Amino acid sequence: MKCALVTGGSRGIGRAICIKLAALGYYVLVNYKSNQEEADNTLSQIKQAGSSGELLQFDVADKIQIQEVLGGWISAHEEKHIEILINNAGIRDDSLMAWMAEEQWDNVLKTNLDSFFYVTRLVLSSMLERKYGRIINVVSLSGLKGLAGQTNYSAAKAGVIGATKALAQEVGRQGITVNALAPGFIKTDMTAELDEKELKAMIPVKRFGLPEEVAHAAAFLASPEAAYITGQVLSINGGLYS
């Protein structure tokens, strides 16, 4: 059975990607940390899209949970193969660096950067054996240009961008592509507190993006037709920064 794993899949961009992949016929593994109600909602929409899936609850910032839950699932389901990995889970905890607490730095780096390593390493083994896979990392405009008040978040996302380019070179000959999506301002819970009216004036297309627009790009990079595209960062930002 062809499977796709989406970390942070219960809401926002992650949910939109789950639904899109379900519509393409994938059995979707929805990772979430704590919000059972939203995760159940995502799973319901996956089924409405004509496919099926299941929930995997673990904190991507906790390498022990990753090994126990995701590693356990992989071991117990040899007939199911994760062909697509979407590393989407992430958090922000903004502060000017002069006042940033060590916990703010540590938590953001663990959730956004360390998770890439521990989750991807587990899933990669099967992809290498089968000589096929699609790894897509959701990064950020912050990781490309840096944003004041986000030294932690910008550092983490820039780290994932570097890792994307390096891993793409390691596994390309095995039929595995590794790419990143860099959203700008997208209408999600993470951007709900931002002043949309003020910020959209800076964006050439004069609006925030939609999660479905990011999901469409993810589906393209996840497709067999995108086999010659790897090590790339696709910006989805309405022309704000390229």
N, C-alpha and C positions, 0 to 999 in steps of 0.2 A: 504494500500500500504506500502511495506517495504521500509524505507528510511535510508540513511546514510548521516551524516553530517560530512564534512571535513573542519576544519578551516584552513585558509591559503592554500586553494586548487587550487589557480590559477597557481602555478608554482612549479617546483622542485619535492620534495618528495610528497607534497600534491597533485599535479596534477597526478602523477603516481598512487597514492592510489585511487584517484577519478576514473581513467580509469579502474583500476583493479576491483573495487567494481561494476562499471557499467557492466563489462563483466560477473559478477556473478549475474546480474539481479536486482541490487539495483537502486532505484531512488535516485540520488545523489544531495545533497544540497551543493553547492560550496560556501563557505565563502571566501570573499576577502575584502581588505581594500580600494584600490584605482585604481589598474591597470585593467580597464575595458577590454582592448584589450586582455590581457592574460587570464582573466576570461572567456571571450567569446570563446577563443581558447580551453580552457579546456572543456567547455560545448559542443563544437563542437566535440571534441574527445570522450566525453561520449556518444554522439549520434552515432558516428561511431562504438563504441564498442557494440552497440545494445541495449542501454537503454536510459533513459532520465533523466532530472534533472532541476534544476534552480539555479540561482545565488542569494546569500544573502550577500549584502554589509553592513558590519559593522566592526568597529575597535574593536578587541578583548580586547584592553586595556581600553575600555570605557564601564563601566558597564551599563550606561544608554542606549547606543546604543544596547548593547546585549539584554537588556530587551525589548526595543521598537521593534527591527527588528526580533530577534529570538523568543522572547516571543510572539510577534504579529503573527508570522508565525505559531507557535504551536497552538495558540488560534483559528486561522482562518482555520486550516486544521485538524480537529478532525479525519478525515478519514485516515490521513497519520500518520504513527508512526515511529519515529526515533529509529531504532533498533541498529544502530552502530554509535558511536561518535568517531571521530578521532580528538583529540586535537593536531593539528600539527603546528598552527601558532606560529611563534617566530621570534625574532630579536636578533642580536648581536650588541654590541657597546663597543668594547674592549678598555681597558686602564689599566695600572698598577694602583692599588688601591690608591697609594699615590697621583696620579694626576687625579683620577676619579671624575668627576663632579656629583653633586647630581642628576642631570637630567639623567645622564647615568645609575645610579643605579635605579632610580625610573621607567624609561621607560622600561628597560629590565625586571624588576620584574613584572611590571603591564602586559606587553605583554606575558611573558612566564609563570608566576605563577598565578597571579590574574585571568587571563583569564580562567585557568583551573577551578577555583571555580565557577565563574559566569556562564560560559557556561554549565558546567557539572550539576550544581544544577538545571538549567532549564530543561535539557533533562532527568534528572534522574527520575523526577516524573512519566512520562509516562512509563518508563522502570519498575518502581516499581509496577505500576498498572497492567501491563501486565506480570510481573514476567519473563521478558527476556530482555537481553541487553548485548552489548559488548562495553566497553569503552577502547580505546587504546590511550595512551599518548606518543607522540614522544618527547623523552628527548634527551640525548646526552652523548657521551663519557665524556664531560666536567663535567656532573653531577655525574659521577661515580668516576673519578680520580682527577678532578680539573685541570685547565690549567692556567698557569701564564698569566696575562693580561685579565682574564675572571672571576674575583671574582663575578661580578654581574650575568653573564650568568651561571656560575657553581652553584652559590647559588640558582638561580631560578630553574634550571633543577634538582638539588638535592632535592629541595622542592617538585617538582612534583613527584619525585620518592617516597619520603616519603608519600605523599598524595595517590599515587597509592596503596601502600601497606596497608594503613589504610582503604581506601574506599573499597578495595577488601574484607576486613574482615566485613565491615558493610553490604554489599549487596549480599554476596555470597549465602545466603539461598534463596534469591529471584530470582535466576537464572541469575544473572548479574555478568559478569567477568570484572575485571579491570586489565589491564596489560600495560607495557611500552616497547617501542622500543628505544634502545640507539644506534643511528648510529655513526659511526666514520667519516672518511673522505669520503663524498659522492659527486659525480660530480653534483653540483647545482650552482645557482647564488651566494649562500652564501659562497661557497668555491672557487669561480672563481679567487679571488685575491691571493690565496695561491700558494706556489711554489710546484706544484705537483711532479715534478721530485725529489726534495729533500725529500719530506715527504713520498713518496711511498717506499723509501729505508728503512723506519722504519717499514713498514707494512709487516707482514709475507707473504701475498699473492701478494705483490709487485704491488698493484694498488689501485686506489680509487674505491669505490663501486658505483653502479648505483641506481638511484631512484627506478627503477623497482624491484631491489632486496629487498629494504625496503618495497615496496608495497606488494610483495609476502608474506613477513612475517606478514604484517598487515592483509592480507586476511586470512591467516591461523588462527591467533588469533581471527579474527572476525567470524570465522565459527562455526556452531553448534558443530562440532567435537572437538573443543577446550574448551569444557564446564568444564573440570576438571583442566584447567590451569588458575590460577588467582593470582594476587599479585606478578607477575614476571616481571623482566626486561631482555629483550632479547637483547644482544649486537650484532650489525651488523657492525663489524669493521675490518674484514679481519684478525683477530687474534692480532690486535694491543694492546688490553688491555682487560683482562677478570677478 
